[in-house]
Amino acid sequence: MTGVLIVWAKLPDEAVDWYEQEYLPDMRSQFAQHTLHCEITQTGLEGQKVGVLDAPWPLCAIYEVENAREATAKCYEERNHPPAHLFKNRLADACFDVRTFVELKRWENEEWDNTDVSAIESVTCLEWAVPVDMQEEVFNFYTGTVVPLIMGSPEVLRLRILEVDNAITQRGSTLGTKDKKTVHTFLTIVEMESDEWPWDVVMELAEDKNWEKYFEKQDVKWSISTYLVKRAYTEADKPRSAG
């Protein structure tokens, strides 16, 4: 069950260096083949941003995991939490939203070597939830129309559809598990070698009657955010000593 672990974060300025130089490399070594560390950017597509139910999330870390269920279990291990003493100072006002997702389907640009994560410049995350009685027809439209349109853009490297496995929030040192019924069920991740969303796709979708029927009229509940990749962490990145 391949998938991703995503950590949305809001950090005090004094905690960012620790997060980028110590925590992210350490967690990459525990969870993932690679991690994309991203910062939110405005594209004009945003309505309700990903994570807006809890707090604005300026940072997003995407961990590529071989087994999403194992990653979920690891999220509860104390060894993988920030050190408790940091919540008394630099992490006192920190907030984290941690979710694991199981991959359902993927599409990739045939010209891209998917081991070269340095090519990824931006990531768009679309969270969505579909009424059970509409799932088949919406998925048929999404995979038959939306995905080919997006993948037809040369700057798009990969598109994946995933399903949420677990959702955790952390406020200071307090950890809580959310009911999956309260979060969006599905996640689309689009990775691009450009920092610009393909606007021709947006224009074409806006004219599609089924897009209007399902998404614009909010029969499908959805929210979207786009992030610029600040750094890609791989096995070559070693964490500094913890602290």
C-alpha positions in Angstrom: 0.0 0.0 0.0 2.2 2.8 -1.3 1.2 6.3 -0.5 2.2 9.5 1.1 2.4 11.0 4.6 1.7 14.7 4.6 2.5 17.1 7.4 1.0 20.6 7.2 2.7 22.9 9.6 2.5 26.4 11.1 5.7 27.2 12.9 7.1 30.2 14.8 10.0 31.8 12.9 12.5 30.7 15.4 11.6 27.0 14.8 12.0 27.0 11.0 15.8 26.3 10.9 15.4 23.4 13.4 12.5 22.0 11.3 14.4 22.2 8.0 17.9 21.2 9.2 17.1 18.6 11.9 13.5 17.4 12.0 12.7 16.9 8.3 15.9 15.0 7.4 15.4 12.8 10.5 11.8 12.1 9.7 12.7 11.4 6.0 15.2 8.7 7.3 12.4 7.2 9.4 9.5 7.3 6.9 10.4 7.9 3.3 12.5 7.5 0.2 12.3 11.2 -0.2 10.5 14.2 1.2 9.3 17.4 -0.5 9.4 20.4 1.8 7.0 23.0 0.4 5.7 26.5 1.1 2.3 27.8 0.1 1.9 30.2 -2.8 -1.1 32.0 -4.2 -2.3 31.0 -7.7 -5.8 32.5 -7.9 -7.4 29.1 -7.8 -7.9 29.0 -4.0 -11.3 29.0 -2.5 -11.1 27.1 0.7 -7.5 26.1 1.3 -6.4 22.7 2.3 -6.4 22.5 6.1 -8.4 25.7 6.6 -10.7 23.9 9.0 -8.0 24.1 11.7 -5.5 26.8 10.8 -3.7 28.3 7.8 -0.8 26.0 6.8 2.1 27.9 5.2 4.3 24.7 5.2 3.7 21.3 3.7 6.0 18.3 3.8 5.2 15.3 1.5 6.8 12.0 2.5 6.9 9.3 -0.1 6.2 6.1 1.8 6.2 2.4 0.8 3.5 1.4 3.2 0.9 4.0 4.2 -0.5 1.9 7.0 2.9 1.4 8.6 3.5 5.1 8.3 0.2 5.7 10.2 1.4 3.5 13.0 4.8 5.3 13.2 3.0 8.6 13.6 2.0 7.6 17.1 5.5 6.6 18.1 7.1 9.1 20.5 10.4 8.8 18.8 8.9 10.5 15.7 7.4 13.4 17.6 9.3 16.7 18.1 11.2 16.6 21.4 8.9 17.5 24.3 11.2 20.2 25.7 10.9 22.2 22.5 7.2 22.7 23.1 8.2 24.8 26.1 10.1 27.3 23.9 10.6 27.4 20.1 7.6 25.1 19.4 5.2 26.6 22.0 2.9 28.0 19.3 3.5 25.3 16.7 0.6 23.5 14.9 0.7 20.3 12.8 -1.9 18.5 10.8 -0.6 15.0 9.9 -2.4 12.7 7.4 -1.5 9.5 5.7 -3.0 8.6 2.3 -3.1 5.3 0.4 -2.5 5.6 -3.3 -5.3 4.5 -5.6 -4.0 5.4 -9.0 -1.2 7.3 -10.7 -0.3 8.8 -14.0 3.2 10.0 -15.0 4.9 11.9 -17.7 6.7 9.3 -19.8 9.7 11.5 -20.3 10.3 12.0 -16.6 12.6 9.8 -14.5 10.5 9.6 -11.3 13.6 9.1 -9.2 14.6 12.7 -10.0 12.6 14.6 -7.5 14.8 17.6 -8.0 12.7 18.3 -11.1 9.6 19.0 -9.1 9.2 22.8 -8.6 5.6 22.9 -7.4 2.9 20.7 -6.0 -0.9 21.2 -6.1 -3.0 19.4 -3.5 -6.8 19.0 -4.1 -8.7 17.4 -1.3 -12.2 16.3 -2.2 -15.2 14.3 -0.9 -17.9 12.6 -2.9 -21.3 11.4 -1.8 -21.3 7.5 -1.8 -24.0 7.3 -4.4 -22.1 9.5 -6.8 -18.6 8.0 -6.5 -18.6 5.9 -9.6 -19.9 8.6 -11.9 -17.6 11.3 -10.5 -14.5 9.0 -10.7 -15.4 8.1 -14.3 -15.6 11.8 -15.2 -12.5 12.7 -13.2 -10.2 9.9 -14.5 -11.7 10.1 -18.0 -11.8 13.9 -18.5 -10.0 15.8 -15.8 -6.9 13.7 -15.5 -6.1 13.5 -19.3 -6.5 17.3 -19.5 -4.1 17.9 -16.7 -1.6 15.2 -17.8 -1.7 16.8 -21.3 0.3 19.8 -20.0 4.0 19.2 -20.6 4.9 20.8 -17.2 3.0 18.1 -15.3 5.3 15.3 -14.1 2.8 13.2 -12.1 -0.7 13.0 -10.9 -1.9 10.7 -8.2 -5.3 10.0 -6.6 -5.1 8.8 -2.9 -7.5 8.0 -0.1 -7.1 9.2 3.5 -6.0 6.5 5.9 -5.5 8.6 9.1 -5.6 12.2 10.3 -3.8 13.6 13.4 -3.6 17.1 14.8 -0.9 18.4 17.1 -1.2 21.6 19.0 1.8 22.1 21.1 2.5 18.8 22.8 -1.2 17.7 22.6 -1.9 15.0 20.0 -5.3 14.1 18.7 -6.8 11.7 16.1 -9.6 13.1 13.9 -12.6 11.1 12.8 -12.0 10.4 9.1 -15.6 11.4 8.4 -14.7 15.0 9.3 -12.0 15.3 6.6 -12.0 15.0 2.8 -11.8 11.4 1.7 -9.7 11.8 -1.4 -6.5 13.7 -2.3 -5.2 14.5 -5.8 -1.5 15.5 -5.9 -0.2 17.1 -9.0 3.6 17.6 -9.2 5.0 20.0 -11.8 8.3 21.1 -13.2 7.0 24.7 -13.3 5.8 27.1 -10.7 2.8 28.0 -12.8 -0.4 26.1 -12.9 -1.5 25.2 -16.5 -4.2 27.9 -16.9 -5.4 26.4 -20.2 -6.6 23.4 -18.2 -8.5 25.7 -15.9 -10.2 27.5 -18.7 -11.2 24.2 -20.5 -12.6 22.7 -17.3 -14.6 25.8 -16.6 -16.5 25.2 -19.8 -17.2 21.5 -19.0 -20.8 20.9 -17.9 -19.8 17.9 -15.7 -17.1 19.9 -13.9 -19.8 22.6 -13.2 -22.3 19.9 -12.2 -20.0 18.1 -9.8 -17.4 20.5 -8.6 -18.5 24.1 -9.2 -21.9 23.4 -7.6 -20.1 21.7 -4.7 -21.9 18.3 -5.0 -18.2 17.3 -4.6 -16.8 19.2 -1.7 -13.2 20.2 -2.4 -10.4 22.5 -1.5 -7.1 23.3 -3.2 -3.7 24.7 -2.3 -0.5 25.1 -4.4 3.0 24.9 -2.9 6.4 25.8 -4.2 9.1 23.2 -3.4 11.7 24.7 -1.1 13.8 21.6 -0.9 13.8 17.9 -1.7 15.2 15.6 0.9 16.7 12.3 -0.1 19.0 9.6 1.4 21.9 12.0 0.8 20.5 14.4 3.4 21.6 13.7 7.0 20.1 15.5 10.0 22.1 17.6 12.3 22.3 16.5 15.9 18.9 16.8 17.5 18.1 19.8 19.6 
